[in-house]
Amino acid sequence: MDRDKAVEAMREMARLGIMPVPEGRRANASFVVLLRNRELDQFRATMRQLEDRFNRKYHYPYLFLNDEPFTEEFMRFIAASTTSNVTFATIPHDHWSVPGFVDEEKAAQARRKMEENKVIYGGSLSYRHMCRYNSGFFYKHPLLHTVDWYWRVEPGVDFYCDIEYDPFLYMQDTGKKYSFVIALKELEATIPSLWQYTLEYMKMTNASSNLFSYFVAESGNYNLCHFWSNFEIASLNWLRSDAYESYFQYLDRAKGFFIERWGDAPVHSLAAGMLLDHSQVHFFDDIGYRHEDFMHCPDTKADLAMNLRCQCPPKMKNFDRSQGSCLPRWKSYAPYLWSRRDTDEALRLMHENRILNSLVRDPEIV
């Protein structure tokens, strides 16, 4: 059986809930939760679902991270919510602060302008710290140095389906590096220069990938699609790689995490597009999930076994079918080997479009 058929067979077994789990076999993995003390109640509800749906059978540990010390009450209630090991840690100050190369006054002006323009979280400094931390620091925490895989979990999310196999082992056994359940478009106002810096980095490193064109519109610009990172199961070894670290450092020095409002979701997504093969990214169709007003639910009408395992809210719209979803593009995407020539052409089109847009705004430039 070739690799593609083997992967498809494992996927189908997972969907049917018949994937065997060898006795005692587990991945070297952990849940990673970035959380504030005030979010205790929200997370306890999420944790109860995650335990009931999956972890009561597998007992993977949790690592809780906070930029402030956790309270005794928080740690006591969390520890009582699972039979798995739980660890609480404080984020190093230099991982959650404005770096010295960023002009803080200029950054504050940018936040005020975004807030005036009603960009979501546009005025928030703490949100920017979170996005930068998730983009380039969480995987460097000493408690994760010897861990291979992570599953990111956020407070207040819902898990709607019983997960009767081990997603970590699925990722490991099938050669995956990154996964998602929801793909959608980013707010353009938050990342006006991210595409330019990404293309310039690709040109500098002569990057080539058969996944990157998933993120490219017909115009040559960024189509704004990204894998929503509030749910992600991925390889920590990939994030710790020299290739990913180099890209993050390049973006960090560009200052867009603070002068703009770059999110970790488009950063992770474009990094995957640039550095991973299409076959290394996985869509977990069989994991029912909700974050805020965005829900992914498997097709329970066409699959009886899935219907028995899932309890998705019948009155909530499945975001997969929404206009803003990038999942249809993922399902129809045909891998194309992006080359240096494509990067040069995308940069040319980007600069050309900027000139045309400036002429539209101010015809007297001619």
ROMAR-508935 format. One record per atom (N, C-alpha, C): x, y, z; residue in one letter. Coordinates in steps of 0.001 Angstrom, whole numbers, plus 500000, padded with zeros to 6 digits. Example, Ala and Ser with C-alpha at 12.3 -4.5 7.8 and 13.67 -1.06 7.14 Angstrom:
% residues 2
513190494310507800A 512300495500507800A 513200496700507800A 512850497750507080S 513670498940507140S 512900500030507870S 
END
This chain:
% residues 366
500846498797500000M 500000500000500000M 500884501257500000M 500662502177499012D 501512503359498982D 501117504334500093D 501947505371500280R 501773506280501416R 500411506971501387R 500000507455500184D 498727508177500088D 497551507277500473D 497575506037500029K 496497505116500372K 496509504781501859K 497711504676502420A 497813504387503852A 497255505529504678A 497579506752504272V 497069507926504982V 495550507989504886V 495024507716503681E 493577507756503496E 492893506660504316E 493511505507504403A 492942504419505199A 492892504788506672A 493955505430507168M 493979505847508576M 492926506908508838M 492753507803507861R 491755508858508026R 490344508260508104R 490072507295507239E 488753506677507234E 488519505885508522E 489536505195509007M 489404504469510266M 489118505434511411M 489775506583511357A 489545507590512401A 488113508084512361A 487605508334511163R 486232508820511031R 485219507798511552R 485529506526511368L 484616505473511800L 484826505081513262L 485842505667513874G 486086505379515285G 486620503982515537G 487336503396514567I 487833502030514742I 489360501969514690I 489998503140514783M 491451503120514737M 492012502470516001M 492819501443515876P 493380500782517053P 494446501648517710P 494491501645519014V 495528502339519763V 496389501284520453V 497636501101519983P 498495500088520603P 498627500321522103P 498653499261522853E 498710499343524304E 499883500210524761E 499583501224525520G 500622502056526099G 501298503000525133G 500900503029523882R 501579503879522899R 500982505283522918R 501829506260523145R 501394507660523136R 502464508505522465R 502042509651521987A 503001510607521444A 503622511404522592A 504749512002522320N 505386512910523277N 504744514278523074N 503631514513523776A 502778515652523438A 502154516281524683A 501635517489524494S 500999518203525597S 499969519184525055S 498922519415525840F 498054520557525590F 498792521803526064F 498651522890525326V 499254524166525717V 498133525202525790V 498021525841526962V 496912526759527212V 497458528088527722V 497258529142526946L 497603530493527371L 496355531096527997L 496441531447529290L 495223531721530043L 495452532761531127L 494390533520531419R 494412534467532530R 493607533898533692R 493912534337534898N 493185533868536082N 491684534096535956N 491293535221535380R 489870535555535274R 489115534663534298R 489829533849533516E 489189532980532529E 488992531561533057E 489098531402534362L 488983530075534966L 487676529385534614L 486552530053534845D 485251529408534613D 485069529025533153D 485494529906532248Q 485384529598530825Q 486189528350530477Q 487388528276531029F 488214527149530642F 487772525854531305F 487248525916532496R 486782524686533147R 485710524007532297R 484822524808531703A 483790524229530837A 484423523592529599A 485397524284529017T 486098523738527849T 486855522475528210T 487523522509529349M 488330521362529779M 487457520138530047M 486274520368530605R 485365519254530868R 484991518565529555R 484723519349528517Q 484390518763527223Q 485578518010526633Q 486748518631526695L 487928518008526117L 488267516700526830L 488098516689528135E 488337515457528882E 487308514387528512E 486041514768528480D 484987513799528178D 485089513267526750D 485411514165525826R 485430513791524411R 486694513026524019R 487795513270524744F 489060512683524308F 490003512282525439F 490381513220526287N 491578513017527096N 491395512078528294N 490163511773528676R 489972510822529773R 490507509444529397R 490648509196528086K 491163507899527625K 492672507933527359K 493217509136527175Y 494616509223526747Y 495532509908527764Y 494970510757528607H 495708511347529732H 496950512135529317H 496796512959528286Y 497898513843527928Y 497976514999528925Y 499178515474529222P 499337516541530212P 498942517910529662P 498751518852530579Y 498436520235530237Y 499552521148530743Y 499918522122529924L 500803523195530360L 500031524509530275L 499872525168531421F 499163526447531490F 500180527578531599F 500031528578530742L 500955529701530690L 500210531009530931L 500846531913531655N 500225533188531998N 501343534218532132N 501050535472531768D 502068536510531951D 502102537002533402D 501165536525534214E 501150536802535646E 501039535471536392E 501443535403537655P 501336534136538396P 499878533686538521P 499656532392538414F 498324531845538621F 497979531884540112F 496707532090540391T 496266532099541787T 496133530672542309T 496136530534543631E 495952529222544235E 494600528636543865E 493567529481543829E 492229529003543465E 492228528452542050E 492853529177541130F 492913528745539741F 493561527359539653F 494716527224540257M 495453525962540160M 494699524817540830M 494022525101541930R 493278524053542635R 492111523543541794R 491348524458541212F 490185524050540419F 490602523322539138F 491668523797538490I 492126523145537262I 492629521732537562I 493410521602538606A 493953520290538949A 492853519288539264A 491736519786539818A 490621518908540170A 489775518525538963A 490041519147537812S 489218518927536626S 489744517824535714S 490888517241536060T 491468516211535209T 492310515251536053T 492471514048535542T 493374513092536182T 494762513150535543T 494923513994534537S 496219514145533875S 497118515100534646S 498389515071534347N 499324516007534953N 499065517421534456N 499130518374535353V 498978519780534985V 500173520558535532V 500665521496534723T 501791522325535118T 501438523777534862T 501792524644535803F 501493526066535696F 502806526836535633F 502919527731534673A 504182528446534493A 503911529900534108A 504857530755534476T 504786532180534144T 505668532459532930T 505155533273532025I 505885533623530804I 507028534572531150I 508229534327530652P 509345535249530888P 509007536662530404P 509438537662531145H 509092539051530833H 509523539457529425H 510696539014528998D 511177539436527679D 510409538774526537D 509574537791526858H 508703537186525841H 507351537899525766H 507081538778526710W 505775539451526783W 505995540946527051W 506806541557526230S 507104542981526376S 507477543541525013S 507462544865524907V 507817545512523644V 509338545490523505V 509863544909522437P 511323544846522287P 511929546229522065P 513194546355522388G 513846547648522337G 513930548262520957G 513844547451519899F 513958548001518548F 512643548603518030F 511574548513518830V 510282549101518444V 510127550461519116V 509768551475518327D 509498552814518843D 508138552779519556D 508145552851520872E 506908552683521636E 505901553792521379E 506375555003521130E 505444556095520844E 504774555882519486E 505560555443518518K 504988555156517199K 503992554010517287K 504307553005518110A 503405551877518289A 502111552329518957A 502216553225519947A 501027553739520636A 500159554541519673A 500779555319518802Q 500022556079517799Q 499281555136516855Q 499943554062516471A 499307553081515583A 498103552441516268A 498222552145517562R 497089551556518291R 495920552530518361R 496238553797518616R 495159554792518688R 494442554924517347R 495206554917516271K 494601555052514944K 493722553848514623K 494200552656514950M 493395551459514698M 492123551465515535M 492242551925516765E 491062552003517627E 490053552992517070E 490531554120516579E 489640555105515953E 488950554524514731E 489650553667514013N 489089553030512817N 488277551781513137N 488105551525514445K 487278550413514939K 487757549048514450K 489076548889514381V 489663547582514074V 489639546743515352V 489124545528515280I 488995544697516462I 490357544502517135I 490416544723518425Y 491643544676519227Y 492695545669518732Y 492272546632517932G 493223547575517351G 493947548412518389G 493288548698519518G 493906549519520541G 494573548736521651G 494600547426521534S 495082546576522633S 496566546238522495S 497334546591523525L 498733546192523565L 498862544734524003L 498038544303524964S 498139542922525456S 497810541920524350S 496875542275523458Y 496557541375522350Y 497767541218521433Y 498480542298521227R 499692542235520409R 500767541375521069R 500904541510522386H 501843540641523094H 501473539171522880H 500180538866522978M 499724537496522811M 500051536974521410M 499780537781520386C 500024537342519011C 501513537123518760C 502328538021519273R 503783537855519103R 504270536638519876R 503752536447521076Y 504166535302521891Y 503804533983521208Y 502583533894520699N 502157532666520030N 502883532459518705N 503342533546518099S 504067533433516830S 505495532967517013S 506152533413518092G 507570533150518148G 508185532812519482G 507365532541520521F 507969532321521826F 507438531129522617F 506161530811522504F 505612529796523414F 506370528481523319F 506779528116522110Y 507458526836521902Y 508892526853522449Y 509352528012522875K 510695528123523469K 510663527977524988K 509474527822525556H 509395527696527003H 510165526444527437H 510978526557528481P 511792525415528915P 510998524139529156P 509743524264529609L 508940523071529897L 508494522334528630L 508706522956527468L 508353522311526203L 509579521859525414L 510753522077525952H 511978521777525201H 512072520318524778H 511538519415525570T 511651517988525252T 510345517402524720T 509377518258524420V 508067517820523920V 508034517959522402V 507416517010521725D 507405517003520254D 506152517609519645D 505014517493520336W 503740517916519754W 502946518750520754W 502145519679520238Y 501262520458521106Y 499879520558520487Y 498911520707521361W 497517520969520969W 497123522246521697W 496895523285520945R 496529524566521553R 495049524573521898R 494743524994523114V 493356525056523585V 493109526432524184V 491956527013523879E 491606528330524409E 490351528245525269E 490165529201526169P 488969529188527028P 487704529488526246P 486625528839526643G 485326529135526051G 485018528445524749G 485937527605524253V 485645526886523011V 484892525598523338V 484210525064522334D 483444523830522498D 483991522735521596D 483934521502522100F 484263520320521314F 483004519465521225F 482534519214520014Y 481222518617519817Y 481236517128519497Y 482402516538519249C 482447515136518814C 483369514309519699C 482976513066519950D 483880512131520603D 485066511862519667D 486260511946520207I 487471511704519419I 488013510355519859I 487763509345519045E 488033507971519455E 489345507427518903E 490239508313518587Y 491597507944518194Y 492504509056518697Y 493792508912518547D 494762509863519060D 495242510786517933D 494795512051517895P 495239512966516827P 496745513191516812P 497370513164517994F 498820513322518031F 499510512190517264F 499085510954517551L 499687509819516857L 499339509825515372L 498145510291515050Y 497789510407513628Y 498767511345512924Y 499025512500513543M 499966513457512954M 501353512827512817M 501785512183513866Q 503121511588513890Q 503255510471512863Q 502267509583512806D 502366508399511954D 502192508701510471D 501562509817510160T 501307510141508751T 502188511265508219T 503154511700509023G 504104512697508543G 503559514109508484G 502509514387509261K 501958515741509290K 502782516629510227K 502733517934509978K 503423518902510831K 502486519963511409K 501372520207510727Y 500457521268511171Y 499031520862510820Y 498063521296511661S 496667520939511396S 495729522046511839S 494493521980511328F 493491523010511613F 492101522418511510F 491100523166511992V 489699522787511777V 488896523902511123V 489347525148511228I 488654526279510609I 489665527091509812I 489300527433508577A 490120528314507738A 489248529477507292A 489741530677507477L 488955531861507159L 489870532989506729L 489285534151506437K 490071535283505945K 490394536257507070K 491605536766507033E 492069537726508019E 491540539120507681E 491463539986508692L 491099541378508466L 492301542094507846L 492122542602506659E 493245543189505933E 493867544367506686E 493041545099507427A 493535546273508142A 494533545927509233A 494589544662509647T 495505544276510717T 496880543872510196T 496982543593508887I 498245543055508347I 498628543722507021I 498559545042506911P 498780545673505600P 500136545374504955P 501160545100505746S 502481544877505145S 503000543453505322S 502229542565505942L 502717541200506205L 503042540459504916L 502213540621503906W 502431539937502628W 503730540398501977W 503961541705501997Q 505187542235501411Q 506425541665502101Q 506431541670503421Y 507590541152504144Y 507775539658503914Y 506662538937503791T 506763537505503534T 507362537230502163T 506897537956501153L 507447537773499804L 508920538162499757L 509268539254500423E 510669539683500430E 511552538646501131E 511016538038502189Y 511773536988502865Y 511925535771501947Y 510872535417501245M 510940534278500334M 511958534526499219M 511999535754498742K 512983536079497705K 514397535974498264K 514576536471499470M 515899536456500103M 516388535035500345M 515462534123500682T 515847532744501016T 515610531764499877T 515115532273498749N 514832531424497589N 513883530284497958N 512835530605498741A 511895529594499239A 511040529029498112A 510749527745498226S 509910527054497244S 509017526072497981S 507737526004497576S 506784525123498254S 505610524835497334S 504989523656497525N 503803523352496730N 502509523703497466N 502627524441498570L 501458524857499348L 501228526358499300L 502269527122499030F 502179528566499178F 501108529204498295F 500899528686497108S 499935529317496202S 498499529197496716S 498269528342497723Y 496948528323498377Y 496591529700498907Y 497592530484499288F 497368531787499912F 497413532947498917F 497472532653497640V 497656533694496640V 496387533887495816V 495927535140495736A 494769535478494905A 495194535581493440A 494218535626492554E 494521535738491130E 495288537012490824E 495083538039491636S 495786539311491446S 497251539235491828S 497640538135492504G 499002538008492993G 499155538468494423G 498105539080494964N 498141539527496357N 497752538388497301N 497906538648498586Y 497480537696499617Y 495957537617499596Y 495421536404499529N 493965536250499525N 493364536297500932N 494225536497501933L 493852536652503345L 493437535347504025L 493479534227503304C 493135532947503928C 494189532556504960C 493722531971506050H 494641531443507055H 493943530357507856H 494765529516508476F 494264528472509363F 494111529097510744F 492910529017511300W 492648529717512567W 493361529007513700W 494269529724514330S 495215529064515240S 494701528875516655S 493471529295516974N 492958528988518318N 492777527479518498N 492650526759517395F 492802525296517404F 493937524966516460F 494948524330516987E 495989523783516132E 496700522664516885E 496946521596516166I 497792520512516655I 498979520495515710I 500169520643516265A 501313520820515371A 502603520335516018A 503624520298515182S 504947519836515589S 505746520968516223S 506152520766517451L 507033521740518099L 508417521717517465L 508820520584516944N 510120520518516275N 510133521375515017N 508995521457514333W 508915522348513169W 509048523811513608W 508316524200514659L 508406525576515124L 509804525910515644L 510478524925516185R 511838525154516694R 512902525075515598R 512505524767514389S 513471524618513298S 514118525958512956S 515303525892512389D 516006527108511968D 515191527869510923D 514510527140510048A 513748527789508973A 512600528626509538A 511831528051510486Y 510729528813511065Y 511267529971511894Y 512284529719512696E 512835530771513556E 513365531934512735E 513991531630511613S 514516532686510747S 513386533565510214S 512301532940509792Y 511144533708509296Y 510557534562510410Y 510378533977511599F 509825534760512703F 510723535949513045F 512016535737513116Q 512930536830513452Q 512871537943512411Q 512739537562511155Y 512619538558510077Y 511360539400510268Y 510246538715510574L 508992539445510802L 509079540307512061L 509675539777513101D 509770540516514360D 510529541823514160D 511625541751513413R 512422542947513147R 511681543941512250R 510671543456511516A 509854544349510695A 508874545166511538A 508683544768512811K 507926545519513819K 506413545480513632K 505931544630512714G 504509544617512419G 503619544079513527G 504196543342514468F 503384542869515594F 502901544049516446F 503644545162516426F 503291546315517254F 502877547540516437F 503536547800515305I 503175548962514485I 501889548694513722I 501665547406513406E 500375546982512846E 499729546097513909E 499071545002513503R 498480544114514503R 498477542692513966R 499699542267513569W 499827540950512964W 499385539861513938W 498560538948513458G 498102537835514278G 498966536604514077G 498981535731515073D 499762534503514949D 499157533544513927D 497842533664513671A 497222532744512705A 497775532944511290A 497769534170510741P 498378534323509410P 499879534063509406P 500565534346510516V 502002534067510578V 502253532562510503V 501546531784511332H 501699530331511271H 501314529795509890H 500242530351509342S 499732529846508065S 500703530118506921S 501200531349506831L 502137531674505762L 503456530926505945L 503850530712507204A 505043529904507452A 504840528478506959A 503660527906507241A 503352526564506743A 503351526551505217A 502744527581504627G 502695527664503177G 504066527726502543G 504979528388503213M 506329528576502700M 507247527388502979M 507099526777504158L 508094525833504650L 507650524372504619L 506344524130504501L 505852522750504547L 505324522304503191L 505299521017503011D 504672520423501845D 503166520346502084D 502392520414501018H 500937520324501136H 500510519083501920H 501221517984501736S 500871516726502401S 501137516762503897S 501856517759504385Q 502191517843505804Q 501196518656506617Q 500173519195505967V 499136519970506657V 497825519197506597V 497147519088507738H 495959518239507832H 494741519027508320H 493613518781507689F 492322519316508126F 491605518236508914F 491361518495510215F 490657517528511066F 489146517707510901F 488637517121509851D 487218517245509547D 486343516636510634D 486843515586511306D 486012514843512253D 486057515412513669D 486683516553513873I 486688517203515189I 485717518387515147I 484535518200515757G 483566519287515826G 484039520341516813G 483960521622516427Y 484626522662517214Y 483936524011517016Y 483904524792518096R 483378526154518003R 484286527116518753R 484566528253518126H 485247529378518774H 484438530631518456H 483928531260519507E 483045532429519348E 481875532046518442E 481658532778517351D 480505532484516488D 480874531611515300D 482046531018515334F 482525530220514212F 482545528748514621F 481794527940513885M 481694526517514217M 482051525661513007M 482817524610513257H 482991523550512270H 482311522304512799H 481420521739512005C 480762520487512368C 480889519518511199C 481309518287511448P 481367517297510371P 479979517063509777P 479957516460508604D 478693516168507934D 478026514973508619D 477246515255509638T 476628514177510417T 475410513574509712T 474868514268508719K 473714513722508005K 474114512592507066K 475298512711506482A 475747511706505512A 476513510564506160A 476838510701507431D 477673509702508096D 477022509315509422D 476426508142509480L 475703507702510675L 476630507610511889L 477830507048511685A 478761506912512807A 479133508277513369A 479335509252512483M 479665510600512924M 478483511229513641M 477299510937513170N 476088511484513790N 475960511012515230N 476332509771515483L 476234509217516831L 477303509783517756L 478425510224517179R 479547510713517980R 479517512215518212R 478707512941517450C 478732514410517498C 477399514978517965C 477482516102518657Q 476290516835519088Q 476498518318518799Q 476398518668517547C 476560520066517137C 475240520809517324C 475277522057517774P 474039522822517969P 473256522954516653P 472040522463516588P 471304522445515317P 470983523833514776P 470914524841515658K 470550526182515204K 471764527053514880K 472950526521515072M 474156527290514793M 474671526962513401M 475018527982512655K 475455527799511274K 476861527220511219K 477047526238510343N 478365525658510119N 479171526637509269N 480256527171509834F 481021528199509130F 481636527680507833F 481811526383507716D 482393525811506497D 481637526257505249D 480342526521505399R 479513526878504240R 479349528393504092R 480023529151504926S 479902530606504882S 480800531190503799S 480454532386503371Q 481203533043502304Q 482655533314502716Q 482870533573503987G 484215533899504443G 485103532704504722G 484576531492504540S 485363530298504809S 486353530035503684S 487550529633504038C 488563529251503055C 488668527734502921C 487749527010503567L 487784525557503484L 487498525038502068L 486521525616501337P 486314525140499961P 487581525253499108P 488325526320499313R 489577526475498564R 490565525381498951R 490600525049500247W 491497523978500694W 491113522654500045W 489836522353500030K 489386521062499504K 489612520939497997K 489606522066497300S 489777522027495849S 491202522358495408S 492061522667496361Y 493410523131496027Y 494233522019495382Y 494861522346494254A 495775521432493577A 497194521940493799A 498033521177494483P 499392521642494778P 500129522146493534P 500753523292493716Y 501526523919492633Y 502875524327493209Y 503946523956492541L 505279524237493066L 505642525696492839L 505548526469493917W 505877527891493894W 507397528045493826W 507858528906492907S 509288529064492691S 509721530512492891S 511004530757492767R 511545532126492858R 510900533022491802R 510643532494490639R 509999533279489592R 508610533737490021R 507873532857490699D 506538533231491200D 506638534321492258D 507648534232493124T 507838535262494141T 508133536607493489T 509023536610492504D 509355537861491802D 508117538454491134D 507300537594490535E 506094538073489855E 505090538613490863E 504949537954492005A 504019538438493029A 504467539792493570A 505757539971493757L 506272541267494208L 506023542345493155L 506223541995491893R 505981542966490818R 504514543393490786R 503626542424490866L 502199542731490849L 501783543548492071L 502362543236493223M 502037543976494434M 502420545444494284M 503631545720493796H 504075547098493620H 503265547803492535H 502920547071491492E 502122547638490410E 500727548026490918E 500127547162491717N 498805547452492271N 498846548654493201N 499930548794493949R 500048549936494857R 500133551246494079R 500863551224492969I 500961552433492132I 499608552786491554I 498894551767491048L 497563552014490477L 496602552545491530L 496651551985492740N 495766552443493808N 496082553871494222N 497360554225494224S 497728555595494588S 497264556576493530S 497269556136492273L 496782557005491198L 495281557222491300L 494565556180491693V 493119556311491871V 492801557292492984V 493584557202494073R 493355558088495207R 493765559527494897R 494835559685494094D 495343561015493818D 495806561103492362D 494869561388491437P 495192561424490001P 496283562433489662P 496500563465490499E 497484564484490198E 498911563975490317E 499080562733490844I 500430562165490938I 501059562050489550I 500212561759488522V 500707561646487138V 501171562994486653V 
END
